[in-house]
Amino acid sequence: MNAIQLQTELNQFTGTEEYHRMNGLLLTDGARYLAERAGAFWLMDVIWSYVATSKKIREEGFLSCKLSVKDNKARFVIDDGNDNVLATQEIEYTDFPLDEIGLFAQRYGKDYVVMLPSEY
């Protein structure tokens, strides 16, 4: 799948009909579609690893997660939605098809719901 086609398809998600459990996360329809179509379940694992292991991150009710890709390398950043960076990670190799993707994660009880910005 090429990047333009994937981005066009992702733009069509404006809500979710159900949540899909993955580890301790709940994925919206759009987040699950992204993981499936882009082969990016690993990206959801990255988000989960920070939520599961960082008390500072778990204390936040809302997280903004951004993956930026250049030359098959990536930088992952989690912030609090107000540009206060909570964690960063350099990824040595990825074949993720987009140059950039942003996701939101919002606490929902004991879980976090991961969603596309258009689903917020």
trRosetta pair geometry for C-beta under 8 A, 3 or more apart (Angstrom, degrees):
i j d omega theta_ij theta_ji phi_ij phi_ji
1 5 5.5 -123 -170 85 87 122
1 6 5.2 97 138 -60 120 100
1 37 5.8 -8 20 174 166 97
1 38 7.3 -94 69 -88 128 57
1 97 6.4 -65 91 -68 85 173
2 5 5.0 88 61 13 79 105
2 6 7.0 -151 94 -6 38 92
2 97 6.9 175 -166 -170 25 130
3 6 5.8 -58 -145 39 30 110
3 7 6.1 27 160 -17 67 108
3 97 4.8 -169 -81 152 74 93
3 98 5.2 132 -139 -95 101 57
3 99 7.2 45 -150 -14 150 77
4 7 6.0 -56 -145 38 28 108
4 8 6.3 31 155 -21 63 108
5 8 5.7 -56 -149 35 29 114
5 9 6.4 25 155 -15 64 107
6 9 5.8 -59 -150 39 30 108
6 10 6.2 29 155 -19 67 107
6 34 8.0 86 -177 -124 109 69
6 37 6.1 163 -123 127 100 126
6 38 6.2 77 -147 -75 146 100
6 97 5.6 110 7 93 156 135
6 98 6.4 -120 93 -58 131 103
7 10 5.6 -53 -143 37 32 111
7 11 6.4 40 155 -28 64 103
7 98 6.5 117 -66 -107 99 119
8 11 5.9 -52 -153 26 29 115
8 12 7.5 33 149 -26 57 100
9 12 6.0 -52 -166 18 39 115
9 33 7.2 -136 137 154 112 132
9 37 7.1 -118 91 176 147 177
10 13 6.1 -47 -169 15 48 111
10 30 6.4 88 -150 -162 74 103
10 33 7.1 173 -101 101 71 120
10 34 6.2 49 -106 -82 117 98
10 116 6.0 179 -177 -124 100 151
10 118 7.4 140 148 23 77 134
11 118 6.4 136 -146 -57 44 164
13 16 7.6 22 -170 -76 106 71
13 28 7.4 121 174 124 132 119
13 29 6.2 -169 -133 92 119 96
13 30 3.2 124 153 -86 167 118
13 33 6.8 -173 -63 35 139 142
13 116 5.3 91 87 43 128 143
13 118 5.5 118 86 88 74 117
13 119 5.5 -30 139 -63 103 103
14 118 5.5 -72 -98 154 56 98
14 119 6.5 160 -174 -95 16 54
15 28 8.0 -130 165 -166 32 129
15 119 5.8 138 -100 -141 20 77
16 19 6.8 69 135 -72 143 57
16 28 3.8 -122 -73 -156 143 95
16 29 4.4 167 -132 3 83 92
16 30 6.8 -106 -82 2 95 84
16 115 7.1 -110 -34 -117 129 110
16 119 5.8 44 -36 -157 94 130
17 29 5.9 51 26 -49 80 136
18 29 6.9 84 50 -62 63 94
19 26 3.9 -9 -174 -176 128 114
19 27 6.7 134 -164 61 67 39
19 28 6.7 -44 -108 -91 65 45
19 113 6.5 -85 -118 -121 124 102
20 26 7.0 129 57 -164 37 59
20 27 4.5 -35 65 63 95 96
20 28 7.8 -5 18 97 90 1
20 29 7.6 106 -14 -87 115 43
20 31 8.0 -161 49 81 109 96
20 32 4.6 51 41 -78 149 142
21 25 7.4 147 -154 83 49 50
21 26 6.0 -32 -93 -103 58 66
21 27 7.7 -174 -78 15 8 81
22 25 5.2 -20 70 67 83 98
22 26 7.8 145 25 -104 72 19
22 27 5.5 30 8 -18 119 117
22 32 7.8 163 -29 -101 129 90
22 35 7.7 -142 -67 -137 169 177
22 41 7.2 -142 -157 -150 145 96
22 44 5.5 14 109 142 145 144
22 48 7.4 -118 115 -58 90 141
23 44 7.5 164 23 136 117 101
23 45 7.0 114 -22 -109 149 65
23 48 4.5 46 90 -148 148 159
23 52 7.6 -73 157 -55 126 135
24 48 5.9 135 47 -146 86 106
24 51 6.7 -151 89 104 119 123
24 52 6.0 130 31 -82 141 103
24 111 6.3 -162 168 -124 72 75
24 112 7.3 56 123 25 88 89
25 44 6.1 -144 62 -175 156 103
25 47 6.7 62 -84 100 149 115
25 48 5.3 -104 -27 -84 116 102
25 51 7.2 114 -76 46 96 156
25 105 7.4 -68 -132 -133 112 117
25 111 6.8 124 -134 -171 26 96
25 112 5.6 -39 -120 75 76 88
25 113 7.5 125 -172 -113 75 22
25 114 5.3 11 -177 -10 128 114
26 108 6.5 -50 35 56 138 137
26 111 5.1 61 -14 150 107 139
26 112 7.1 -173 28 91 79 38
26 113 4.6 -33 77 -104 105 70
26 114 7.1 171 80 18 48 71
27 31 4.1 -135 -160 94 91 115
27 32 4.3 120 122 -58 129 83
27 35 6.8 -45 -144 -2 159 137
27 44 6.5 -34 -80 -121 124 141
27 113 7.7 152 -95 -160 15 61
27 114 5.2 -24 -107 64 66 102
27 115 7.9 151 -160 -76 49 51
28 31 4.8 93 47 10 75 101
28 32 6.9 -142 90 -3 37 89
28 113 6.5 64 -48 176 90 101
28 114 6.9 -134 5 91 82 54
28 115 4.3 49 -1 -108 137 85
28 116 6.9 -108 72 10 130 76
28 119 5.0 136 128 157 167 164
29 32 5.9 -61 -149 40 27 109
29 33 6.2 32 153 -24 64 108
29 119 7.7 169 50 -108 80 142
30 33 5.5 -52 -145 34 31 114
30 34 6.4 35 154 -20 64 102
30 115 6.4 62 62 -160 113 66
30 116 3.9 -73 129 0 140 122
30 118 6.9 175 -120 68 168 98
30 119 5.0 -158 22 -42 138 134
31 34 5.6 -49 -151 33 32 115
31 35 6.5 33 151 -18 63 104
31 44 7.2 103 164 -92 109 115
31 103 6.5 79 -111 -138 107 124
31 114 4.6 131 -145 112 163 93
31 115 5.6 -98 -38 -106 118 29
31 116 6.2 -165 -61 -34 68 73
31 119 7.6 -92 -27 30 88 154
32 35 5.6 -53 -149 36 35 112
32 36 6.2 29 155 -15 67 108
33 36 5.9 -59 -146 41 29 107
33 37 5.8 10 166 -5 68 116
34 37 6.4 -63 -130 46 21 97
34 38 5.5 -14 -179 16 63 121
34 40 5.9 -43 141 59 84 131
34 43 7.8 -63 128 67 113 141
34 101 7.1 127 -158 -160 140 149
34 103 7.9 -152 69 -85 165 119
34 116 6.9 144 -35 -72 134 107
35 38 7.0 -64 -119 53 12 88
35 39 7.9 -13 176 180 46 6
35 40 4.9 -112 -121 78 49 76
35 41 4.7 73 -173 -78 111 60
35 43 6.9 -144 -103 53 82 101
35 44 5.5 -7 -97 -21 132 126
36 39 7.9 5 174 -69 21 36
36 41 7.9 52 -71 -55 44 93
38 43 8.0 6 97 3 123 137
38 96 6.1 33 170 -145 119 72
38 97 5.6 -129 -132 21 95 105
38 98 7.2 -40 -122 -3 141 99
39 42 8.0 15 141 9 70 102
39 95 7.4 3 76 82 133 103
39 96 8.0 -145 73 -100 86 57
40 43 4.2 -2 173 8 101 120
40 44 7.1 107 130 -14 78 83
40 96 6.1 60 -92 -115 114 100
41 44 5.5 -49 -160 35 48 112
41 45 6.5 54 141 -22 69 102
42 45 5.2 -51 -151 35 39 118
42 46 6.6 46 149 -25 67 96
43 46 5.5 -43 -152 26 36 114
43 47 6.9 36 149 -15 63 99
43 67 6.3 -58 -132 -51 123 153
43 76 7.9 -179 -139 -109 81 129
43 96 7.4 79 -60 -101 127 132
43 101 7.8 6 -161 78 160 137
43 103 7.9 129 146 -7 120 148
44 47 5.7 -49 -152 35 37 112
44 48 6.2 37 149 -19 67 107
44 114 6.3 -180 -125 60 93 170
45 48 5.5 -54 -143 40 33 112
45 49 6.2 39 155 -28 66 102
46 49 5.8 -50 -148 27 29 113
46 50 7.1 22 156 -11 60 102
46 76 5.7 -74 156 -162 147 169
46 89 6.7 -147 -159 59 120 153
46 91 8.0 -50 -97 -77 148 126
47 50 6.3 -65 -162 37 32 104
47 51 6.3 25 151 -14 69 111
47 63 7.8 144 -153 107 103 143
47 65 5.6 -24 -102 -108 110 164
47 78 7.5 130 -124 -87 72 123
47 103 7.2 -65 -80 90 146 138
47 105 6.0 161 -174 -61 129 146
47 112 7.8 -138 149 103 113 139
47 114 6.1 91 112 -98 164 135
48 51 5.6 -59 -142 42 34 110
48 52 5.7 29 161 -18 71 114
49 52 6.0 -57 -139 41 24 108
49 53 6.1 -9 171 7 61 119
50 53 6.5 -74 -133 49 23 89
50 54 5.2 -15 -173 11 67 126
50 57 5.1 47 152 15 95 178
50 78 5.8 174 130 -11 165 159
50 86 7.7 107 176 114 132 112
50 87 5.3 -166 -132 56 134 163
51 54 7.2 -52 -99 44 12 89
51 57 5.9 -115 -100 120 44 123
51 58 6.2 100 -165 -82 61 78
51 63 7.7 -119 -83 -8 99 161
51 105 7.0 -113 -74 151 131 153
51 112 5.4 -107 -134 3 154 149
54 57 3.9 60 93 13 118 109
54 58 6.5 168 93 -12 62 83
54 86 7.3 122 138 158 151 110
54 87 6.5 -115 -65 -57 169 138
55 58 5.6 -56 -144 40 33 111
55 59 6.4 41 155 -30 65 102
56 59 6.0 -53 -156 24 27 114
56 60 7.7 27 147 -20 57 100
56 86 6.1 180 123 -156 110 104
57 60 5.9 -52 -165 23 42 112
57 63 6.7 31 -165 -94 94 134
57 78 6.4 17 -122 125 123 147
57 86 5.3 117 -91 153 85 141
57 87 6.5 -23 -70 -14 127 125
60 63 5.7 99 107 -68 131 83
60 80 5.3 -134 -130 -120 137 90
60 86 6.9 -84 -21 -79 149 157
60 107 7.7 172 109 -30 53 116
61 106 6.7 17 153 -156 70 71
61 107 4.6 -85 -145 23 62 120
62 80 6.9 80 85 -174 81 61
62 81 4.9 0 117 -27 116 142
62 104 7.0 -25 -166 -168 88 103
62 105 7.5 151 -160 84 41 54
62 106 5.2 -5 -109 -109 72 81
62 107 7.4 -92 -58 5 45 83
63 78 5.4 -18 -170 -164 115 103
63 79 7.4 143 -159 74 65 32
63 80 6.9 -53 -110 -113 53 37
63 81 7.1 -145 -136 -40 12 90
63 86 7.3 -74 -128 33 102 146
63 104 6.9 147 81 -163 57 54
63 105 4.2 -7 59 59 110 99
63 106 7.4 -159 26 -70 69 41
63 112 7.3 3 23 -155 122 137
64 78 7.1 147 77 -157 50 51
64 79 5.1 -20 61 65 102 83
64 80 7.2 6 15 84 93 12
64 81 4.8 132 -27 -86 112 57
64 102 6.7 -17 -173 -166 90 105
64 103 7.9 153 -161 83 46 45
64 104 6.0 -27 -104 -106 58 71
65 76 7.2 -8 -171 -170 90 91
65 77 7.4 166 -152 86 45 50
65 78 5.2 -14 -101 -101 76 77
65 102 7.0 146 81 -160 53 54
65 103 4.5 -19 66 66 106 92
65 104 7.2 175 19 -92 83 19
65 105 6.1 50 -17 -10 120 107
65 114 7.7 -23 28 -136 142 103
66 76 7.3 164 85 -151 49 47
66 77 5.0 -10 58 59 96 95
66 79 7.8 3 5 10 108 100
66 100 6.9 -9 -172 -166 94 95
66 101 7.3 174 -149 88 52 46
66 102 4.9 -16 -101 -104 82 78
66 103 7.7 -177 -76 24 39 64
67 74 5.6 -5 -171 -173 93 127
67 75 7.5 160 -152 80 48 45
67 76 5.2 -13 -101 -101 77 77
67 96 6.7 -56 137 136 138 172
67 100 6.8 167 89 -149 59 47
67 101 5.1 5 53 53 102 88
67 102 7.9 -166 24 -77 64 36
68 74 6.4 154 79 -155 45 71
68 75 5.0 -9 57 55 99 93
68 77 7.7 18 1 3 104 107
68 99 7.1 -1 -155 155 64 67
68 100 5.1 -3 -109 -104 66 90
69 72 7.4 9 -173 -107 101 17
69 73 7.2 159 -151 81 61 36
69 74 4.7 -28 -96 -95 72 92
69 94 6.1 -101 -119 80 117 124
69 96 5.2 -153 -73 73 152 112
69 98 6.8 121 27 94 129 53
69 99 5.5 -137 62 -146 88 35
69 100 6.8 -154 20 -65 77 45
70 73 6.2 -26 72 62 65 83
70 74 7.8 138 20 -93 57 45
70 99 7.2 43 -75 -149 67 87
72 93 5.6 -4 151 -144 102 68
72 94 6.2 -179 -169 58 59 52
72 95 6.7 -3 -131 -84 96 53
73 90 7.3 -8 177 -175 107 88
73 91 6.5 163 -168 86 59 68
73 92 6.3 -46 -122 -163 92 24
73 93 6.7 -42 -92 -87 60 35
73 94 7.1 106 -129 21 16 88
74 90 7.6 154 87 -163 52 45
74 91 4.0 -3 62 55 96 119
74 94 4.7 11 -16 15 124 140
74 96 6.5 48 -73 25 141 134
75 88 6.6 -14 -175 -168 94 103
75 89 7.4 159 -158 81 50 46
75 90 5.9 -23 -105 -106 72 61
75 91 7.2 -155 -73 17 24 83
76 88 6.7 152 84 -159 57 50
76 89 4.5 -8 58 57 107 95
76 90 7.9 -157 22 -71 77 16
76 91 6.3 68 -16 -27 105 113
77 85 6.1 -62 -165 -130 106 104
77 87 7.4 168 -151 90 44 54
77 88 5.0 -9 -102 -106 74 83
78 85 7.4 104 79 -159 50 62
78 86 4.9 -54 104 64 96 105
78 87 4.7 18 43 51 109 92
78 88 7.7 -153 23 -71 66 42
79 82 7.2 -136 149 55 110 44
79 83 5.7 -7 171 -130 156 19
79 84 5.7 140 -164 68 96 43
79 85 5.0 -55 -94 -95 96 43
79 86 5.9 156 -115 1 34 85
80 83 8.0 -47 53 39 77 22
80 84 4.6 -4 25 61 116 103
80 86 6.2 106 -47 -42 81 115
81 104 7.7 44 -93 -128 107 102
85 88 6.4 -2 -177 -45 127 100
91 94 5.5 34 125 -35 130 115
96 101 7.5 -108 170 0 132 125
98 101 5.2 91 82 -51 141 97
102 117 5.6 26 99 -36 110 122
103 114 5.7 9 167 -170 128 93
103 115 6.8 151 -165 74 81 34
103 116 6.5 -59 -116 -99 71 39
103 117 7.5 -135 -118 -38 26 72
104 114 7.4 163 86 -150 46 47
104 115 5.3 -21 64 64 92 87
104 116 7.8 29 20 127 87 9
104 117 6.1 105 -19 -90 109 60
104 120 5.4 49 33 -81 156 122
105 112 4.6 22 176 168 106 122
105 113 6.8 165 -152 77 56 41
105 114 4.9 -18 -98 -95 87 70
105 115 7.6 155 -88 17 39 69
106 112 6.6 152 72 -156 25 73
106 113 5.3 -19 60 55 82 94
106 115 7.3 -13 11 15 103 116
106 120 7.9 121 -28 -126 135 93
107 111 7.5 144 -156 88 54 41
107 112 5.7 -44 -95 -99 48 72
107 113 8.0 94 -174 12 2 78
108 111 5.2 -26 70 76 88 91
108 112 6.8 128 18 -122 82 20
108 113 4.8 50 -10 -23 134 107
115 119 4.1 -123 -177 82 115 122
115 120 6.0 145 103 -68 132 68
116 119 4.8 92 57 1 79 104
116 120 7.8 -123 98 -24 49 80
117 120 5.6 -33 -159 -2 44 119
